[in-house]
Amino acid sequence: MAATDGPLSGQVAFITGAARGQGRAHAVRLASEGADIIAIDICKPVSDTITYPAATSEDLAETVRAVEATGRKVLAREVDVRDLAALQQVVADGVEQFGRLDIIVANAGVLSWGRMFEMSEEQWDAVIDVNLSGTWRTIRAAVPAMIEAGNGGSVVVVSSSAGLKATPGNSHYGASKHGVVALTNALALEVGEFGIRVNSIHPYSVDTPMIEPHAMMEIFGKYPTYIHSFSPMPYVAVNHDGKEGLKEFMQPTEVADVVAWLAGPGSSTISGSQIAVDRGTMKY
Ligand SMILES: NC(=O)c1ccc[n+]([C@@H]2O[C@H](COP(=O)([O-])OP(=O)(O)OC[C@H]3O[C@@H](n4cnc5c(N)ncnc54)[C@H](O)[C@@H]3O)[C@@H](O)[C@H]2O)c1
């Protein structure tokens, strides 16, 4: 598809946590549908309490290469969602460069494991500060520019299955992901008058570095009843990419399909909604 042909042609998307995983998939997908991209990521460890490998500058550079390969432009910068001033600066620079802001994907997040009555204050603070307060800072930094641009828009808040149900062993993560639902729904009411829609997505088990099978197995080994809260993905006979077989994990590109739908005109009646992206797993 030529870069100018997509449904998001002429639009601009701001994506946090865009160096790898789902954030990169969203950047590439929205660009392939015609949007220019403002991509930020911390590109270094967030806290000693996060045990999986951090994203790197090279990861963000790979996102830039992949977006540019679609023919769209990208402004990428190493920014921490715990730094409001830096978020505001990159939004201002992006709007200066690209002229407007239409789509926000508040995707940056971290995960760790432990029982709530045993975890350290640092473990609690890292997850809440990035996932909940970082989502608020993203909104605080970017929504005024979207209103100012005057074209309406779509805000996609990346929550989780843990934002809709109990997840013993990561209650701080669940608290943060339930918290962003409150932000989503209140913001939908606050910005509807500007033609801006706001929705949250709730993925379950996406194949990214955040998922640490050994950490989950350790928790389930210690507290076997917790496993009931983490149902396996149902069997999918034919996936959307035409490949057959059992896929326990979803791919980031499958989540990006949903983000592109929420960003685009096909979801124009949807605001203040929680969209499960879980192949029905939460119904178990
Ligand atoms: N992987 C899953 O199964 C799953 C399921 C549900 C929801 N989620 C959510 O999806 C989102 C994306 O996660 P992912 O699965 O792609 O994992 P990931 O670890 O690959 O990606 C998260 C990205 O966010 C960035 N980030 C973390 N803290 C940041 C900060 N303070 N400032 C800026 N960037 C920061 C990381 O550097 C990383 O590139 C997260 O919000 C996560 O909670 C993931």
The ligand as an SDF file (V2000), in Angstrom:
LIG
                    3D

 44 48  0  0  0  0  0  0  0  0999 V2000
    2.5190   -9.0230   27.1560 N   0  0  0  0  0  0  0  0  0  0  0  0
    1.3380   -9.2320   27.6710 C   0  0  0  0  0  0  0  0  0  0  0  0
    0.8860  -10.3900   27.7950 O   0  0  0  0  0  0  0  0  0  0  0  0
    0.4600   -8.0860   28.0920 C   0  0  0  0  0  0  0  0  0  0  0  0
   -0.8670   -8.3810   28.4310 C   0  0  0  0  0  0  0  0  0  0  0  0
   -1.7060   -7.3200   28.7840 C   0  0  0  0  0  0  0  0  0  0  0  0
   -1.2540   -6.0280   28.7820 C   0  0  0  0  0  0  0  0  0  0  0  0
    0.0530   -5.7730   28.4690 N   0  0  0  0  0  0  0  0  0  0  0  0
    0.4680   -4.3690   28.4630 C   0  0  0  0  0  0  0  0  0  0  0  0
    0.8900   -4.0420   27.1570 O   0  0  0  0  0  0  0  0  0  0  0  0
    1.7930   -2.9290   27.2000 C   0  0  0  0  0  0  0  0  0  0  0  0
    3.0110   -3.2380   26.3510 C   0  0  0  0  0  0  0  0  0  0  0  0
    3.7540   -4.2900   26.9510 O   0  0  0  0  0  0  0  0  0  0  0  0
    4.5300   -5.3940   26.1030 P   0  0  0  0  0  0  0  0  0  0  0  0
    3.8180   -6.6720   26.3160 O   0  0  0  0  0  0  0  0  0  0  0  0
    4.7450   -4.9060   24.7190 O   0  0  0  0  0  0  0  0  0  0  0  0
    5.9070   -5.4910   26.9310 O   0  0  0  0  0  0  0  0  0  0  0  0
    7.3780   -4.8950   26.6210 P   0  0  0  0  0  0  0  0  0  0  0  0
    8.1110   -4.9720   27.8940 O   0  0  0  0  0  0  0  0  0  0  0  0
    7.9470   -5.5600   25.4270 O   0  0  0  0  0  0  0  0  0  0  0  0
    7.0740   -3.3930   26.1920 O   0  0  0  0  0  0  0  0  0  0  0  0
    6.8420   -2.3510   27.1230 C   0  0  0  0  0  0  0  0  0  0  0  0
    7.6260   -1.1450   26.6390 C   0  0  0  0  0  0  0  0  0  0  0  0
    7.3330   -0.0610   27.5480 O   0  0  0  0  0  0  0  0  0  0  0  0
    8.5560    0.5990   27.8050 C   0  0  0  0  0  0  0  0  0  0  0  0
    8.5060    1.2960   29.0910 N   0  0  0  0  0  0  0  0  0  0  0  0
    8.4380    0.7260   30.3260 C   0  0  0  0  0  0  0  0  0  0  0  0
    8.5110    1.6780   31.2540 N   0  0  0  0  0  0  0  0  0  0  0  0
    8.6130    2.8620   30.6090 C   0  0  0  0  0  0  0  0  0  0  0  0
    8.7170    4.1970   31.0350 C   0  0  0  0  0  0  0  0  0  0  0  0
    8.7880    4.5190   32.3390 N   0  0  0  0  0  0  0  0  0  0  0  0
    8.7800    5.1820   30.1130 N   0  0  0  0  0  0  0  0  0  0  0  0
    8.7430    4.8790   28.7820 C   0  0  0  0  0  0  0  0  0  0  0  0
    8.6820    3.6170   28.3200 N   0  0  0  0  0  0  0  0  0  0  0  0
    8.5990    2.6270   29.2290 C   0  0  0  0  0  0  0  0  0  0  0  0
    9.5990   -0.5170   27.8310 C   0  0  0  0  0  0  0  0  0  0  0  0
   10.9160   -0.0070   27.6970 O   0  0  0  0  0  0  0  0  0  0  0  0
    9.1400   -1.3970   26.6840 C   0  0  0  0  0  0  0  0  0  0  0  0
    9.7170   -1.0430   25.4600 O   0  0  0  0  0  0  0  0  0  0  0  0
    2.0840   -2.7120   28.6780 C   0  0  0  0  0  0  0  0  0  0  0  0
    1.2940   -1.6530   29.1690 O   0  0  0  0  0  0  0  0  0  0  0  0
    1.6420   -4.0180   29.3130 C   0  0  0  0  0  0  0  0  0  0  0  0
    1.3160   -3.8560   30.6720 O   0  0  0  0  0  0  0  0  0  0  0  0
    0.9030   -6.7790   28.1330 C   0  0  0  0  0  0  0  0  0  0  0  0
  1  2  1  0
  2  3  2  0
  2  4  1  0
  4  5  1  0
  4 44  2  0
  5  6  2  0
  6  7  1  0
  7  8  2  0
  8  9  1  0
  8 44  1  0
  9 10  1  0
  9 42  1  0
 10 11  1  0
 11 12  1  0
 11 40  1  0
 12 13  1  0
 13 14  1  0
 14 15  2  0
 14 16  1  0
 14 17  1  0
 17 18  1  0
 18 19  2  0
 18 20  1  0
 18 21  1  0
 21 22  1  0
 22 23  1  0
 23 24  1  0
 23 38  1  0
 24 25  1  0
 25 26  1  0
 25 36  1  0
 26 27  1  0
 26 35  1  0
 27 28  2  0
 28 29  1  0
 29 30  1  0
 29 35  2  0
 30 31  1  0
 30 32  2  0
 32 33  1  0
 33 34  2  0
 34 35  1  0
 36 37  1  0
 36 38  1  0
 38 39  1  0
 40 41  1  0
 40 42  1  0
 42 43  1  0
M  CHG  2   8   1  16  -1
M  END
$$$$
